[in-house]
Amino acid sequence: MYKIKNEGVLSFFIRVFNSIGFFSIIPLLSLWLVEVKDIEISKASFIVAAFTFMSKAGSAFVGGIINKLGLKQSLLIGLFGSSLTLLVITYSTNYFILLLFVITLGIFISLYNIALKTHISMLEESKRLNAYALLNIAVNVGASLGPLLGGLVLDWNPNNLLIISMFNYVFAGFIALLLPNIQLKKSEESLNIFEFIKYRKENKGFKTFLRFTLFSSIFWFLYTQIFTTFPVVFSQEFTGKTIGLLFTINAITVILIQGVFPKFQPLIRKELWYSIAFVLIGISFMVLWLNPTIPFVVIAIIIFSISEIIWVPSIDSELVANRGELSSSWAFGVAGVVWGLGESLGSFVGLNLYQYFNDFTFLILFVLSAFILTIHILSLKSNNKFIQTREYLEEKKI
C-alpha cells in the first residue's frame, strides 16, 4: 500500500501525536470556553474563529521563515511552541489574553503544518497524492483518539483539557528530534509571494492559483460546521464523551477508506469529485437536522467523512499543481490565509446561526451547501462552453 522509510515512520507518528493534541481540543474548544472560562457564546465564537483562522492563515507569517530556519527547526519550534502556549491558555482567565494566545497557538500550528506539507510537495507528482492521503490517515489516527480523550477529560476534569493536549505536542516534539535535517530543494523557478504578485501579468498561473485557493476555502467553511458548530448544537442532547466518540467514528471512517481513494481518483474528473463531495456534505447536514438521534447522527458523520476523504488530499495535491512559479512553502502559506478565512468565517457563522436559529441551524447549512453546489455546477458548465468555443475558434484559424 505505502512504502514507509524510517523518516516516513517518524513523520507519521509526529503527525499522529500532533493530531491527538489538536483534536482533543478543537471540537470542544467552544464548549470549554463557555463552561470552564464562563465566556458568553458570542465572545467564545470570536475566540474560536480567531484560532481557526490563525491555525491556517498564520502560514502567511511562516512561508518565508521556513526557508531560513529549515524544515526540522520549523517543526520543532511549531510543536514545542504549541505545547507552551497551551499551558499558558490553561491558566489564563482574561478574554483578551485568551484571544492573544489562541492567535499565537495558531501561528505555531501553521509553522508545523507548512513545514510538513512543504516536505511532501518535494515528491514527484505520481507519489504526491498518495503521500497526502497518508498524511490524512495520520491526522485521522490522531483524530480518532483525540476527541474521545478530550470528551473523557471534559467530563472528568474540564480544567485539564488543554494540559492533555500539551503533553501530546511535547511527545510529537521529542519524536521530531529524531528526524534528520531535511534540506529544501533550491529552484530558480520558485518565486516568493512578493515576486509572484509583481510578475503576475507575465505569469499565467497567477489567476489559476488565486481561483483555486478561493474555491477550496469553501470546503473549509463547511468542514468547520461539524468540528465547531456541531458540538455546541448537540451539547444538550449528548455528553462530551458521546460527542468525542462521534468524532472518533469520523476519524476511523477516514482511516479505513482514505488509502483506497487515490486508486479511484483518476477514474472521474476532479471537478466531478468536488461535486460529489458537496452533495455528501449537504446530505449529512440534512440528516443532522431531520433526525438528531444517535443512529442518524452516526450515519451523518460517516457521510460527511466520505466527503472529507475526497477533498482533503485532493486540494493539497492540486494546490501544488496549480502554484505556477510560486514556491511550495509560499503556496501553502497564501492558501492557508484564504483557507483560514473560510474556516474562521464558518465557525463564526455556524455558532451565531445556532444562537439565533437554534434547532434550524443545520437546515440553514443544508440550504447553503445546496446553493454552493448549484453555483459549482453552473460554473463547470460555463467553463466547458468557454473551452469548446475556444477550441472551435482555434480550428477555424487552422
N, C-alpha and C positions, 0 to 999 in steps of 0.2 A: 504493500500500500504506500508507505512513505519510508524512504531510506533516511535514517536519522544518524548523523555522526555524533561524536561526543559533544561538540559545540552545540549541535541541534538539541540534544537532550537537555543540556544546561539551559538553553534559551526557553525550551518548552516548560521546564519546571519554574523558571523565573516568572514566566507568564502566568502559570497556574497560581502560584502564591500571590502574585500581584492581583490577580483576578479575585481570589478569595478575599483579600483585603478590600478591594474596591466594591465588590458586590455584596459584601456583608453590611455595607452602609448605604450604598446609593439607592436601593429600593426602599429603604426605611428611613432615609435622612429627613424627609419632610415630617414623617411621623415622630421621629426622635426630637426634632426641633420643637414641635408643638407640645409633646408630652413631657420631655425632660427639661428643656430650656424655657418652657412656658411662653413660647412666641406665637403670636396670632398667625392664622393661616396666610394672610396676605403678605406679611413680612417673611414668613417661612418660605413662601413660594418665590420671593425675590432672592433669598439666600440660595435656594436650590437652583434657580435659574442662573445665578452668577457662577455657581460651582460648575454646573453642566456646560455653561458657555466657556469658562476658562479651561476646563479639562480638555477641550478641543481647540478653542481659539487661543489658548496660551501658547500653542505651537507657533504662532506668529512671532513670539519673542525668542523662540529656540531654534528656528530654522537655520539661522546663520551661526548660532553658538555651537551647534553640534560639529560643524566643520572645523572649528577651532579646538574644541575640547576633545573630540574623538568620541566614537560610539560607546566604548566601555565606560569612560569617565562620565558621559552623559547619563548612562544607565544607572550608575552608582549614585550620582547626585540626585537624580529623579526619585530613586527608591528610598534612600535614606532621608532625603529632604521631605518626602511624603510622610514617613513614619514620625519624624519630629513634629511636623505640622499637625498631625492628627492628635498627638499628645497635648499640644497647646490648645487645640479646639476643645478637647475634652474638659479642660478646666476653665474655659472662657465662659463668661455669662453675659457680657455686653454685646448688644446686637451688632454694633459697628465693628467690634473686634472680631466677632464671628464671621462677618461678611468679609473683612480683610483677609482672614486666614483661610477661608474656603477658596478665595481667589488665588492665594499663594499655593494652596494644595493643588488647584487646577493646573497651575504653571508647572509644578514638579511632575505631575502626571503626564502632561504634554511632552515634557523633556524626555521622559522614559519611552513613551509611545512612539514618538517620531524617530528616536534613535533606533528602535527595534524595526520599525517599518522601513526605514532607510536601508538597513542591512538587507532586508528581504528584497527590496527593489533592485539590488545588485544582481539578483539571479536572472538567468535568461528567461525570455517570455514564456517558453513552454513549461517551465517549472514554477513560475511566479504564482499562478492561480492556485496550484496545489499547496504552495508554501503559505499563502494567505488563508487557505482553507484549514491547514494545520494550525495556524495561529488562532483561528476562530475556535477550533476544537479545544486548544489550550485555555482560551478565555472561558469557554463553557464548562471545562472540567472544574476550574475555579469557581465559576458562577453556579455550578450545581451544588457546591458546598457552602459558598459564601452566604447566600440568602437564608439557607437553613440554619447556619451557625448564627447569623445576625438575628434571625427570628427567635432562636432559643435564648440568646443573650438579652434581647429586648424584653422577653417575658420574665427572665430570671433576675437580671440586674441591668436596667437600661443605661446606667451611668458608665458601664464598661464596654458599650458597643464599639466606640472608636478605638479603645485600647486593644481589643481583639484584632481589629483591622491593622493597627500599628504594628503588632507583632508579625503579621503576615508580610508586611512590607520589609521588615527587618530580615526575615528569613529569605525573601527574594533578593535582598541586597547582598547577603552573605554568599548566596549561590552565584550572583553576578561577579563576585570577586574571583571566582574560579575560571571565568572566561578569559581567553587570550585577547590581546589587544587587536581590535578589528580595524583594519586600515580602510579608509574611504577611498573609493576609486576616483582618480583625477580625470576629468574630461573637459577638453577645451570647449565643447559644445554646450556645456551646462552653464546656465546663467543664474545669477541671484535674482531676487524678486524685483529689485530696482532696475537692473538691466533688462529684465523681461518686459517690464512696463515701458521702459524707454524705447525699446525696439519693437513695440507691439505692432506697428504698421507693417514692418517687414516680416513679422513672424505670423504665419498663417495659423499656427496652433494656439495663439492667444485667445481668440474668441471661442474656440472649441473647448479649451481648458476652463474658461470662465463659465460657459454654458453648462458644462458637466458638473462643476462644483455647485452651482446654484440648484441644478436638478437633483443631485444626490443629497443635498441638505434636507429635501422634503422627507426622505426616509428617516432621517434622524429626528425630525419633528414628530413623525408618527411613532417612532420607536420609543421615545421617552414617555408616551402616554401609558405604556404598560409598566415602565420601570419607575415612574414618578407619580402619575395620576392614579393608577390602579390601586396601590396600597392604601391611599387616603380614602378613595371611594368605597373600598371594601373593608375598611378598618372596623366598621360597626358590625359586619357580619362574620368576619374571620379574625382569629387571633394572629399575633405576629408570627407564631410558629407555623400556622397554616399558610400564611402569605409567603413565608420563606420557602415552604415546601413546594408551592406553586411555581416559584422561580427555579427551584431545583428541577422540576419537570421540564420547564423551558430549556434549561441547560442540557439535560440528559437527551432530550429530543435532538438538539443540535449536534451533540457528540455522536449519536448513533447514525445520523443521516448525512452530516456535513462532508465526510470523506468520500461519499458516493457522488455528490453533486458535480464535481469537475468532470466526471465521465459523461454526464448527460448534458452539461452546459453547451457543448458545441452543436448539439442537435437542433437547437432553437436559437433564433436571433436574440441577442442580448436585450433589444428593445421589448421583445415579447416576454422575456423572463421578468423584466421590470413590471410589465402589465400584470402578469400573474401574481407577483409579489403584492402589488396594490390591491388586487382582488382579495387575496388571502387576508391582508390586514383589515380590509373593510368587513369581511365575514366575521373575523374574530371580534371586532368591536360590536357588531350587531348581536352576536351570541351573548356577549357580556351584558348587553342591555336587556335582551329578551328574557333570559333565564339565568339570573345571578346566583345559581346554586352550584355546589361543588362539582358535580359531574359535568355540567355545561361549561363552567369556568375552566376546568381541565381541558376540555375539547377546544375552547377558545385559545388557551395558551399554546396548545400543540399546533393549531392552525397558524397562529402568529409566529411560532418558532420556525415553521417551514418557510414562511416568507423571509425570515431572517437568514436562513440557510442560503437562500437565493441571492439576496442583495448585499450582504456584508462583505464576502470576499470579492464579489463582482466589482463593487465600486472602488475597492482598494486597488485591484489589478488594473481596472480601466483608467483610474486616475494616473497611474504611471504611464500607461499607453498614450494618454491624452495630454501629457505635461509639456509636449513640444520640446523646446530647448531649455526649459526651466529645470534646475537640479531637483533631485528627488526629495531632499530634505526640505527645500523651499516649497515644492509642490504640496507635500503633506502639511507644511506649515500654513500655507494660504488656504488649503482646503479645510484645515482644522478651524480656521476662523469662521468660514462660511458654515461648516457643519455645526460648530458650536453655537452660532446664531440660530440655526434651525432647531437644535435640541433645547437650548435655553428658552427660546420662544415657545416651543412645545410644552415645556414644564410650566411656564407662566400661564399659558392659555389653558392647559388642562386643569390645573389647580383652581384657577379662577372660574372656569366653567362649572366645576363642582360646587364652588362657593355660591354661585348664583342659580344654577340649574339642578344641582343635586343629582337625583336619580336619572335625569335625562342626559347626563354627561356623555356617555358612550353612544347614545343615539345621535347626538350632535357630531361627535367624532366620526361616526359611520357616514353621515351625510357629507362631511368634509372630505373624507377619504374617497368617497364615490365621485365627488366633484373633481378631485385631483386626478383620479383615473380617467375621467372623461376628457379633461384637458390634455393628458398624456396621449390618449388615443387620437385625438384630433390633431395634435402636433405631429404624430407619426404619419398620419395621412397627408398632412400638408407638406411634410418633408419629402415623402415619397413622390408626390406630384411635382415638387420642385426638381428632384433628381431626374424624373422621367422627362420633364420639359428640357432640362439642360442637356441630357443625352440626345434628345431629338434634334435640338439646335446644332449640336456638335456633328451629328450625322449629316445634316443639311449642308453644313460648311464643307464637309468632305465631298 
